[in-house]
Amino acid sequence: MTAEHTTLVLDASAGVKWFKPEAGADEARALLQAHRQRRARIIVTSQFIHEVVSVAVRHSVGTGEEVWAALREADLTVVGLDDTLAAAAFDQCRLLGCSFYDALAPALATLLDATLCSADARAHGGFPGVMLVG
């Protein structure tokens, strides 16, 4: 990430790395730091929040309340599902051969002309310009 004010769309596989010590965690945390320093803007789907909290609790890397508070404090832009995002996600399902669930972040990145950041090479490796973390 070199340009200032880069717009990044993260999928939950990258966001989980903020809390879970695993390969790519430092890289994912650097993206969050860039967001906090206003060198980047992180935008996520509402599904991102649900999944990150769920995974963190399931793997005991914090209570749900702690993870929720940290995500709220991060001041991410959260986009809900609507007809436009759903249509773009269906397109990504066909293009990437992934599930609707996995297609939401690349769909949002497409709609915003943003960089997709993901740790899921299987689902998102074929997305043009994807930044794979971990």
Protein Blocks (a to p, Z undefined) as FASTA:
>chain_A
ZZghiacdddfklmmmmmmgcehklmmmmmmmmmmnopaccdddfklmmmmmmmmmmnop
acfklmmmmmmmnopacddddfklmmmmmmmmmmnopafklmmmmmmmmmnopacddfbl
klmmmpghiaceZZ
